Amino acid sequence: MKIRTINRHFREGAKNIIRNGWMTLASIGAVTTTLLLVGTFLALILNLNQIANTLEEDVSVKALIDLTANEQQIEELKTEIERIPEVASITFSTKDQELNALIEELGDEGKTWELYEQDNPLNHAYIIKATNPEDTAVVARNVETLANVEDIVYGEDTAQKLFTFNNYARNVGLALIAGLILTAVFLISNTIKITIVARSREIRIMKLVGATNNFIRWPFFVEGMLLGLLGSIIPIIILVSGYRYLDINVELLRQYSFIQILPFNPFAWQLSLLIIGIGTVIGIWGSVMSVRKFLKV
């Protein structure tokens, strides 16, 4: 296709947007509303997924080392744990570190444990993380069978419920996003179809005088793309501004270590590009599908 022809199609597509006035506003309004809903749910679900991943990454197995184990046996135990295929990392925690962590975790009640600083009754421990968080139970069972392991701590029931809930939330989130996008496609394509129906006589006349299908279709293709782009501007402004405010001002997010939303940069820009992409694709698809029936004369 020649450059001159491409320029002509873009000029005609832009003119159609201006020429159609209220129908153009209706189409842009439909795009804006649906993209705002889609973008909001995308931001929410992607951040919930981030929080779920953070929670899963915090799941670990604590192997309490037998009090009678000497340094060599402790090193041998580490080597055996590292041989387990599902193990991603292993960290040694001394009994003093375990006591300090316990005192800090219990707050005011933990002060009573300060009496044991001179005669610490706790065990040394290995903190083990699985390559895949869902393999935590497998790692725990394998470590429990090793020599010089006194006990295993990892909250089996809580971890399993967490993994089940996270998987359920992800599936529901994907279903919601898919449903919203399909709804957006339906609403926007039907709104665009109304604008094309109003010009069906124009399309038939062009067809009768010898215009090719592509010659007729391309300006509508451009028009749909521009409608998608214009309709994505307001959702992007609202979502990026709101996310920036949330990222800077909501102190609740900083009170709990597991609540870590996706960083503004690059997430806001990625979300913006995604919204533009969805809007453009839906606009083009709606125009092309709507004009197709009028090309049969």
C-alpha positions as CSV (number, residue, x, y, z in Angstrom):
1,M,0.0,0.0,0.0
2,K,1.3,3.4,-1.0
3,I,2.2,6.1,1.6
4,R,-0.3,8.5,-0.1
5,T,-3.1,5.9,0.2
6,I,-2.2,5.3,3.9
7,N,-2.3,9.0,4.6
8,R,-5.7,9.2,2.8
9,H,-7.1,6.4,5.0
10,F,-5.9,8.2,8.2
11,R,-7.3,11.5,7.1
12,E,-10.7,9.9,6.3
13,G,-10.7,8.0,9.6
14,A,-10.0,11.2,11.6
15,K,-12.6,13.1,9.6
16,N,-15.2,10.5,10.3
17,I,-14.6,10.9,14.1
18,I,-15.2,14.7,13.8
19,R,-18.1,14.3,11.3
20,N,-20.1,11.9,13.5
21,G,-20.2,14.2,16.5
22,W,-22.5,12.6,19.1
23,M,-22.0,9.1,17.9
24,T,-18.3,9.5,18.3
25,L,-18.8,10.8,21.9
26,A,-21.0,7.8,22.6
27,S,-18.4,5.4,21.3
28,I,-15.6,7.1,23.3
29,G,-17.8,7.1,26.4
30,A,-18.4,3.4,26.0
31,V,-14.7,2.7,25.6
32,T,-13.7,5.0,28.5
33,T,-16.2,3.3,30.9
34,T,-15.3,-0.2,30.0
35,L,-11.5,0.4,30.0
36,L,-11.8,2.1,33.4
37,L,-13.5,-1.0,34.8
38,V,-11.0,-3.3,33.1
39,G,-8.0,-1.2,34.2
40,T,-9.2,-1.0,37.8
41,F,-9.8,-4.8,38.1
42,L,-6.4,-5.4,36.4
43,A,-4.6,-3.2,38.9
44,L,-6.4,-4.8,41.8
45,I,-6.0,-8.4,40.7
46,L,-2.3,-8.0,39.8
47,N,-1.6,-6.4,43.2
48,L,-3.5,-9.1,45.0
49,N,-1.4,-11.6,43.0
50,Q,1.8,-9.7,44.2
51,I,0.7,-9.9,47.8
52,A,-0.1,-13.6,47.4
53,N,3.4,-14.2,45.9
54,T,4.9,-12.4,48.9
55,L,3.0,-14.5,51.4
56,E,4.0,-17.7,49.6
57,E,7.7,-16.6,49.5
58,D,7.6,-16.1,53.2
59,V,6.5,-19.7,53.8
60,S,9.5,-21.7,55.0
61,V,10.4,-24.8,56.9
62,K,12.3,-24.5,60.2
63,A,14.3,-27.6,61.1
64,L,15.1,-27.6,64.8
65,I,18.5,-29.2,65.2
66,D,19.0,-31.8,68.0
67,L,20.6,-30.2,71.1
68,T,23.2,-33.0,71.2
69,A,24.4,-32.4,67.7
70,N,28.0,-31.2,67.3
71,E,29.4,-28.8,64.7
72,Q,30.3,-31.6,62.3
73,Q,26.9,-33.2,62.5
74,I,25.3,-29.8,61.9
75,E,27.3,-29.3,58.8
76,E,26.5,-32.8,57.6
77,L,22.8,-32.1,58.1
78,K,23.1,-29.0,56.0
79,T,24.7,-31.0,53.2
80,E,21.9,-33.6,53.3
81,I,19.3,-30.9,53.2
82,E,20.9,-29.3,50.2
83,R,20.7,-32.6,48.3
84,I,16.9,-32.5,48.5
85,P,15.8,-31.5,44.9
86,E,13.0,-29.1,46.0
87,V,15.2,-27.0,48.3
88,A,16.0,-23.5,47.0
89,S,17.9,-22.0,49.9
90,I,19.0,-22.9,53.5
91,T,20.0,-20.5,56.2
92,F,21.5,-21.3,59.6
93,S,20.0,-19.6,62.6
94,T,21.8,-19.9,66.0
95,K,19.8,-20.5,69.2
96,D,20.7,-16.9,70.2
97,Q,19.1,-15.6,67.0
98,E,16.1,-17.8,67.6
99,L,15.7,-16.4,71.2
100,N,16.1,-12.8,70.0
101,A,13.5,-13.4,67.3
102,L,11.1,-14.9,69.8
103,I,11.5,-11.9,72.2
104,E,10.9,-9.5,69.4
105,E,7.8,-11.4,68.1
106,L,6.1,-11.6,71.5
107,G,6.6,-7.9,72.3
108,D,6.0,-7.1,75.9
109,E,5.3,-10.7,76.8
110,G,8.7,-11.6,75.3
111,K,10.5,-9.8,78.1
112,T,10.2,-12.9,80.3
113,W,12.3,-14.8,77.9
114,E,15.2,-12.4,78.4
115,L,15.9,-14.4,81.6
116,Y,17.1,-17.3,79.4
117,E,19.8,-15.2,77.6
118,Q,22.5,-16.7,79.8
119,D,21.1,-20.3,79.7
120,N,19.4,-20.5,76.3
121,P,17.2,-23.6,76.1
122,L,16.3,-23.2,72.4
123,N,17.7,-25.2,69.4
124,H,19.9,-24.1,66.6
125,A,17.8,-24.2,63.4
126,Y,17.9,-24.3,59.6
127,I,15.5,-22.1,57.8
128,I,14.7,-23.8,54.5
129,K,12.8,-22.5,51.5
130,A,11.4,-24.5,48.6
131,T,12.0,-23.7,45.0
132,N,8.3,-23.9,44.5
133,P,6.4,-22.7,47.6
134,E,3.8,-25.5,47.0
135,D,6.6,-28.0,47.5
136,T,7.1,-26.9,51.1
137,A,5.2,-29.9,52.5
138,V,7.5,-32.2,50.4
139,V,10.6,-30.5,51.8
140,A,9.3,-30.7,55.3
141,R,8.6,-34.5,55.1
142,N,12.1,-35.2,53.6
143,V,13.9,-33.0,56.2
144,E,12.0,-34.6,59.1
145,T,13.5,-38.0,58.2
146,L,17.1,-36.8,58.5
147,A,19.4,-37.5,61.5
148,N,19.9,-34.8,64.1
149,V,16.5,-33.1,63.3
150,E,14.6,-32.8,66.5
151,D,11.4,-31.2,65.0
152,I,9.9,-29.5,62.0
153,V,8.0,-26.2,62.2
154,Y,6.2,-24.7,59.2
155,G,2.4,-24.6,59.9
156,E,1.2,-27.3,57.6
157,D,-2.5,-26.5,57.8
158,T,-2.0,-22.7,57.5
159,A,0.4,-23.1,54.5
160,Q,-1.9,-25.4,52.7
161,K,-4.9,-23.1,53.2
162,L,-2.8,-20.2,51.9
163,F,-1.8,-22.0,48.7
164,T,-5.4,-23.1,48.1
165,F,-6.8,-19.6,48.7
166,N,-4.1,-18.0,46.4
167,N,-4.8,-20.4,43.6
168,Y,-8.6,-19.8,43.9
169,A,-8.1,-16.0,44.0
170,R,-5.9,-16.1,40.9
171,N,-8.4,-18.2,38.9
172,V,-11.3,-16.0,40.0
173,G,-9.2,-12.9,39.0
174,L,-8.4,-14.3,35.6
175,A,-12.1,-15.2,35.0
176,L,-13.2,-11.7,36.1
177,I,-10.7,-10.0,33.7
178,A,-11.7,-12.3,30.9
179,G,-15.4,-11.5,31.5
180,L,-14.8,-7.8,31.7
181,I,-12.8,-7.8,28.4
182,L,-15.5,-9.8,26.7
183,T,-18.1,-7.4,28.0
184,A,-16.0,-4.5,26.8
185,V,-15.7,-6.0,23.3
186,F,-19.5,-6.5,23.2
187,L,-20.4,-3.0,24.4
188,I,-17.8,-1.2,22.3
189,S,-18.4,-3.2,19.1
190,N,-22.1,-2.6,19.3
191,T,-21.6,1.1,20.0
192,I,-19.3,1.4,17.0
193,K,-21.7,-0.7,14.9
194,I,-24.4,2.0,15.5
195,T,-22.1,4.7,14.0
196,I,-21.4,2.4,11.0
197,V,-25.1,1.5,10.5
198,A,-25.8,5.2,10.2
199,R,-23.4,5.4,7.2
200,S,-24.5,2.1,5.6
201,R,-25.9,4.0,2.5
202,E,-22.5,5.7,2.1
203,I,-20.7,2.3,2.2
204,R,-23.1,0.8,-0.4
205,I,-22.7,3.7,-2.8
206,M,-18.9,3.4,-2.6
207,K,-19.2,-0.3,-3.2
208,L,-21.5,0.3,-6.2
209,V,-19.1,2.8,-7.9
210,G,-16.3,0.3,-7.7
211,A,-14.4,0.9,-4.5
212,T,-12.7,-2.3,-3.2
213,N,-13.4,-3.8,0.2
214,N,-10.0,-2.8,1.6
215,F,-10.5,0.8,0.3
216,I,-13.8,1.1,2.2
217,R,-12.6,-0.9,5.3
218,W,-9.4,1.0,6.1
219,P,-10.9,4.3,7.1
220,F,-13.2,2.5,9.5
221,F,-10.2,0.5,10.7
222,V,-8.4,3.8,11.5
223,E,-11.5,5.2,13.1
224,G,-11.9,2.3,15.4
225,M,-8.2,2.5,16.4
226,L,-8.6,6.3,17.1
227,L,-11.7,5.7,19.1
228,G,-9.9,3.1,21.2
229,L,-6.9,5.5,21.8
230,L,-9.1,8.4,22.7
231,G,-11.2,6.3,25.0
232,S,-8.1,5.1,26.9
233,I,-6.9,8.6,27.8
234,I,-9.2,9.3,30.8
235,P,-8.9,5.7,32.3
236,I,-5.1,6.1,32.2
237,I,-5.1,9.5,33.8
238,I,-7.5,8.3,36.6
239,L,-5.7,5.0,37.3
240,V,-2.2,6.4,37.1
241,S,-3.1,9.4,39.4
242,G,-4.9,7.1,41.8
243,Y,-2.1,4.6,41.9
244,R,0.5,7.3,42.5
245,Y,-1.6,8.7,45.4
246,L,-1.9,5.2,46.9
247,D,1.8,4.5,46.5
248,I,2.8,7.7,48.3
249,N,0.2,8.3,50.9
250,V,-1.4,5.1,52.2
251,E,0.5,4.3,55.4
252,L,-1.4,1.1,56.0
253,L,0.6,-0.5,53.3
254,R,3.8,0.1,55.2
255,Q,2.5,-1.4,58.5
256,Y,2.5,-4.9,57.3
257,S,5.5,-6.4,55.6
258,F,3.4,-8.8,53.5
259,I,1.4,-6.0,51.9
260,Q,3.7,-4.9,49.1
261,I,2.0,-3.4,46.1
262,L,3.7,-3.3,42.7
263,P,6.1,-0.3,42.5
264,F,4.6,2.7,40.6
265,N,7.5,2.6,38.1
266,P,7.2,0.5,35.9
267,F,3.8,-0.9,36.8
268,A,1.8,2.3,36.1
269,W,3.4,2.6,32.6
270,Q,2.9,-1.1,31.9
271,L,-0.8,-0.8,32.9
272,S,-1.1,2.3,30.7
273,L,0.3,0.5,27.7
274,L,-2.0,-2.5,28.4
275,I,-5.1,-0.3,28.5
276,I,-4.0,1.5,25.3
277,G,-3.5,-1.9,23.7
278,I,-6.9,-3.3,24.8
279,G,-8.7,-0.1,23.7
280,T,-7.0,-0.1,20.3
281,V,-7.6,-3.8,19.6
282,I,-11.3,-3.6,20.7
283,G,-11.9,-0.4,18.7
284,I,-10.3,-2.0,15.5
285,W,-12.1,-5.3,16.0
286,G,-15.5,-3.6,16.6
287,S,-15.1,-1.5,13.4
288,V,-13.9,-4.3,11.2
289,M,-16.6,-6.7,12.4
290,S,-19.3,-4.1,12.1
291,V,-18.5,-2.9,8.6
292,R,-18.1,-6.4,7.2
293,K,-21.8,-7.1,6.6
294,F,-22.2,-3.9,4.6
295,L,-19.5,-4.8,2.1
296,K,-21.8,-7.5,0.6
297,V,-23.8,-5.7,-2.0
